[in-house]
């Protein structure tokens, strides 16, 4: 529902990942949260969700989508479930149209 969509400056490209995760902690009662934002912050948020020891690096393209499962937002041991590039998403959308 549109009423569930929140717009926040904490997902702007220059905001530190920990600030964004602190904001998202307010939604800890949700089973799923979809985050739409910009690079480099989305890549940094994904990296922080997966590790606090050293950055996790993967090529996050504009228009890409990633799923990371976490028990808690600040646990830093997220499980990368899948990652789709814009080209893969385009290919999937074309197959569903044909």
FIKOLZA-1660 file (N, C-alpha, C; in steps of 0.1 Angstrom, whole numbers, plus 5000, padded with zeros to 4 digits):
% residues 98
   i   px   py   pz ch aa at
   1 5008 4988 5000  A  X  N
   1 5000 5000 5000  A  X CA
   1 5009 5013 5000  A  X  C
   2 5004 5023 4993  A  X  N
   2 5011 5035 4992  A  X CA
   2 5014 5041 5006  A  X  C
   3 5005 5039 5015  A  X  N
   3 5007 5045 5029  A  X CA
   3 5019 5039 5036  A  X  C
   4 5024 5027 5031  A  X  N
   4 5036 5021 5037  A  X CA
   4 5049 5026 5031  A  X  C
   5 5048 5034 5021  A  X  N
   5 5061 5040 5015  A  X CA
   5 5065 5052 5023  A  X  C
   6 5078 5051 5027  A  X  N
   6 5084 5062 5034  A  X CA
   6 5095 5068 5026  A  X  C
   7 5096 5081 5026  A  X  N
   7 5107 5088 5019  A  X CA
   7 5116 5094 5030  A  X  C
   8 5129 5092 5029  A  X  N
   8 5138 5097 5039  A  X CA
   8 5151 5102 5033  A  X  C
   9 5157 5112 5039  A  X  N
   9 5170 5117 5035  A  X CA
   9 5181 5107 5040  A  X  C
  10 5178 5098 5049  A  X  N
  10 5189 5089 5054  A  X CA
  10 5193 5079 5044  A  X  C
  11 5187 5078 5032  A  X  N
  11 5191 5069 5021  A  X CA
  11 5197 5077 5010  A  X  C
  12 5201 5090 5012  A  X  N
  12 5207 5098 5002  A  X CA
  12 5221 5092 4999  A  X  C
  13 5227 5095 4988  A  X  N
  13 5240 5089 4984  A  X CA
  13 5252 5091 4993  A  X  C
  14 5252 5102 5001  A  X  N
  14 5263 5105 5009  A  X CA
  14 5262 5102 5024  A  X  C
  15 5250 5096 5028  A  X  N
  15 5247 5093 5042  A  X CA
  15 5254 5080 5046  A  X  C
  16 5262 5080 5057  A  X  N
  16 5268 5067 5061  A  X CA
  16 5258 5056 5063  A  X  C
  17 5263 5044 5060  A  X  N
  17 5254 5032 5060  A  X CA
  17 5249 5030 5074  A  X  C
  18 5257 5032 5085  A  X  N
  18 5252 5030 5098  A  X CA
  18 5240 5040 5102  A  X  C
  19 5240 5052 5096  A  X  N
  19 5229 5061 5098  A  X CA
  19 5216 5056 5092  A  X  C
  20 5218 5050 5080  A  X  N
  20 5206 5044 5073  A  X CA
  20 5201 5032 5081  A  X  C
  21 5210 5024 5086  A  X  N
  21 5206 5012 5094  A  X CA
  21 5199 5016 5107  A  X  C
  22 5204 5027 5113  A  X  N
  22 5198 5032 5125  A  X CA
  22 5183 5036 5122  A  X  C
  23 5181 5043 5111  A  X  N
  23 5168 5047 5107  A  X CA
  23 5159 5035 5105  A  X  C
  24 5164 5025 5098  A  X  N
  24 5156 5013 5094  A  X CA
  24 5153 5005 5107  A  X  C
  25 5161 5006 5117  A  X  N
  25 5158 4998 5129  A  X CA
  25 5144 5001 5135  A  X  C
  26 5139 5013 5132  A  X  N
  26 5126 5017 5137  A  X CA
  26 5115 5007 5131  A  X  C
  27 5119 5001 5120  A  X  N
  27 5109 4992 5113  A  X CA
  27 5113 4977 5116  A  X  C
  28 5120 4974 5127  A  X  N
  28 5124 4961 5130  A  X CA
  28 5113 4951 5132  A  X  C
  29 5101 4956 5134  A  X  N
  29 5089 4947 5135  A  X CA
  29 5084 4942 5122  A  X  C
  30 5090 4947 5111  A  X  N
  30 5086 4942 5098  A  X CA
  30 5094 4930 5094  A  X  C
  31 5087 4921 5086  A  X  N
  31 5094 4909 5081  A  X CA
  31 5103 4912 5069  A  X  C
  32 5098 4922 5061  A  X  N
  32 5105 4925 5049  A  X CA
  32 5106 4940 5048  A  X  C
  33 5117 4945 5043  A  X  N
  33 5119 4960 5040  A  X CA
  33 5125 4960 5026  A  X  C
  34 5119 4968 5017  A  X  N
  34 5125 4971 5004  A  X CA
  34 5131 4985 5005  A  X  C
  35 5144 4986 5001  A  X  N
  35 5150 4999 5001  A  X CA
  35 5154 5003 4987  A  X  C
  36 5150 5014 4983  A  X  N
  36 5153 5020 4970  A  X CA
  36 5161 5032 4973  A  X  C
  37 5173 5034 4966  A  X  N
  37 5181 5045 4969  A  X CA
  37 5191 5047 4958  A  X  C
  38 5203 5052 4961  A  X  N
  38 5213 5056 4952  A  X CA
  38 5226 5050 4956  A  X  C
  39 5235 5049 4946  A  X  N
  39 5249 5046 4949  A  X CA
  39 5256 5058 4953  A  X  C
  40 5266 5058 4961  A  X  N
  40 5272 5046 4967  A  X CA
  40 5266 5040 4980  A  X  C
  41 5256 5048 4985  A  X  N
  41 5250 5044 4998  A  X CA
  41 5244 5030 4998  A  X  C
  42 5237 5026 4987  A  X  N
  42 5231 5013 4987  A  X CA
  42 5241 5002 4988  A  X  C
  43 5252 5003 4981  A  X  N
  43 5263 4993 4981  A  X CA
  43 5269 4993 4995  A  X  C
  44 5271 5004 5002  A  X  N
  44 5276 5005 5015  A  X CA
  44 5267 4999 5025  A  X  C
  45 5254 5001 5024  A  X  N
  45 5244 4995 5033  A  X CA
  45 5245 4980 5031  A  X  C
  46 5245 4975 5019  A  X  N
  46 5246 4960 5016  A  X CA
  46 5258 4954 5022  A  X  C
  47 5270 4961 5021  A  X  N
  47 5282 4956 5026  A  X CA
  47 5281 4956 5042  A  X  C
  48 5276 4966 5048  A  X  N
  48 5275 4967 5062  A  X CA
  48 5265 4956 5068  A  X  C
  49 5255 4953 5060  A  X  N
  49 5246 4942 5065  A  X CA
  49 5253 4929 5065  A  X  C
  50 5263 4927 5056  A  X  N
  50 5269 4914 5055  A  X CA
  50 5282 4913 5063  A  X  C
  51 5288 4924 5067  A  X  N
  51 5301 4922 5075  A  X CA
  51 5304 4936 5081  A  X  C
  52 5310 4935 5094  A  X  N
  52 5315 4947 5100  A  X CA
  52 5330 4946 5101  A  X  C
  53 5336 4935 5097  A  X  N
  53 5351 4933 5098  A  X CA
  53 5358 4940 5086  A  X  C
  54 5354 4937 5074  A  X  N
  54 5360 4943 5062  A  X CA
  54 5349 4944 5052  A  X  C
  55 5350 4955 5044  A  X  N
  55 5339 4957 5034  A  X CA
  55 5337 4945 5024  A  X  C
  56 5324 4942 5022  A  X  N
  56 5321 4932 5012  A  X CA
  56 5319 4940 4999  A  X  C
  57 5326 4936 4989  A  X  N
  57 5326 4943 4976  A  X CA
  57 5319 4935 4965  A  X  C
  58 5309 4941 4959  A  X  N
  58 5304 4935 4947  A  X CA
  58 5299 4946 4938  A  X  C
  59 5299 4943 4925  A  X  N
  59 5296 4954 4915  A  X CA
  59 5281 4956 4915  A  X  C
  60 5277 4967 4922  A  X  N
  60 5263 4970 4923  A  X CA
  60 5260 4981 4913  A  X  C
  61 5253 4977 4902  A  X  N
  61 5250 4986 4891  A  X CA
  61 5237 4994 4894  A  X  C
  62 5236 5006 4887  A  X  N
  62 5224 5013 4888  A  X CA
  62 5213 5005 4882  A  X  C
  63 5202 5003 4889  A  X  N
  63 5191 4995 4885  A  X CA
  63 5192 4981 4889  A  X  C
  64 5202 4977 4896  A  X  N
  64 5203 4964 4901  A  X CA
  64 5195 4961 4914  A  X  C
  65 5193 4949 4917  A  X  N
  65 5185 4945 4928  A  X CA
  65 5192 4934 4936  A  X  C
  66 5192 4935 4949  A  X  N
  66 5199 4925 4958  A  X CA
  66 5189 4921 4969  A  X  C
  67 5190 4909 4973  A  X  N
  67 5182 4904 4985  A  X CA
  67 5192 4899 4995  A  X  C
  68 5192 4905 5007  A  X  N
  68 5200 4901 5018  A  X CA
  68 5191 4899 5030  A  X  C
  69 5192 4887 5035  A  X  N
  69 5184 4883 5047  A  X CA
  69 5192 4885 5059  A  X  C
  70 5186 4891 5069  A  X  N
  70 5192 4894 5082  A  X CA
  70 5183 4891 5094  A  X  C
  71 5189 4886 5105  A  X  N
  71 5181 4884 5117  A  X CA
  71 5178 4897 5124  A  X  C
  72 5188 4906 5124  A  X  N
  72 5187 4919 5130  A  X CA
  72 5195 4929 5121  A  X  C
  73 5191 4941 5120  A  X  N
  73 5197 4950 5111  A  X CA
  73 5212 4953 5114  A  X  C
  74 5215 4953 5127  A  X  N
  74 5229 4956 5131  A  X CA
  74 5237 4943 5133  A  X  C
  75 5233 4932 5129  A  X  N
  75 5240 4919 5132  A  X CA
  75 5252 4918 5123  A  X  C
  76 5253 4924 5112  A  X  N
  76 5264 4923 5102  A  X CA
  76 5267 4909 5098  A  X  C
  77 5258 4900 5098  A  X  N
  77 5260 4887 5093  A  X CA
  77 5249 4883 5083  A  X  C
  78 5245 4892 5075  A  X  N
  78 5235 4890 5065  A  X CA
  78 5238 4879 5055  A  X  C
  79 5228 4873 5050  A  X  N
  79 5230 4862 5040  A  X CA
  79 5225 4867 5026  A  X  C
  80 5235 4869 5017  A  X  N
  80 5232 4873 5003  A  X CA
  80 5225 4862 4996  A  X  C
  81 5212 4864 4994  A  X  N
  81 5203 4854 4988  A  X CA
  81 5204 4854 4973  A  X  C
  82 5203 4866 4967  A  X  N
  82 5204 4867 4952  A  X CA
  82 5207 4882 4949  A  X  C
  83 5213 4883 4936  A  X  N
  83 5217 4896 4931  A  X CA
  83 5214 4896 4916  A  X  C
  84 5206 4906 4911  A  X  N
  84 5203 4907 4897  A  X CA
  84 5208 4920 4891  A  X  C
  85 5214 4919 4880  A  X  N
  85 5219 4931 4873  A  X CA
  85 5208 4937 4864  A  X  C
  86 5209 4949 4860  A  X  N
  86 5199 4955 4851  A  X CA
  86 5196 4946 4838  A  X  C
  87 5207 4941 4833  A  X  N
  87 5206 4933 4821  A  X CA
  87 5198 4920 4824  A  X  C
  88 5200 4914 4835  A  X  N
  88 5193 4902 4839  A  X CA
  88 5178 4905 4841  A  X  C
  89 5175 4917 4848  A  X  N
  89 5161 4921 4850  A  X CA
  89 5154 4923 4837  A  X  C
  90 5161 4929 4827  A  X  N
  90 5155 4932 4814  A  X CA
  90 5152 4919 4807  A  X  C
  91 5162 4909 4808  A  X  N
  91 5159 4896 4801  A  X CA
  91 5147 4889 4808  A  X  C
  92 5146 4890 4821  A  X  N
  92 5135 4884 4828  A  X CA
  92 5121 4890 4823  A  X  C
  93 5121 4903 4822  A  X  N
  93 5109 4910 4818  A  X CA
  93 5105 4907 4804  A  X  C
  94 5115 4906 4795  A  X  N
  94 5112 4902 4781  A  X CA
  94 5106 4888 4780  A  X  C
  95 5111 4879 4788  A  X  N
  95 5106 4865 4788  A  X CA
  95 5092 4864 4793  A  X  C
  96 5088 4873 4802  A  X  N
  96 5075 4872 4807  A  X CA
  96 5065 4879 4798  A  X  C
  97 5070 4887 4789  A  X  N
  97 5061 4893 4779  A  X CA
  97 5058 4884 4767  A  X  C
  98 5068 4876 4763  A  X  N
  98 5067 4868 4751  A  X CA
  98 5058 4856 4754  A  X  C
% end
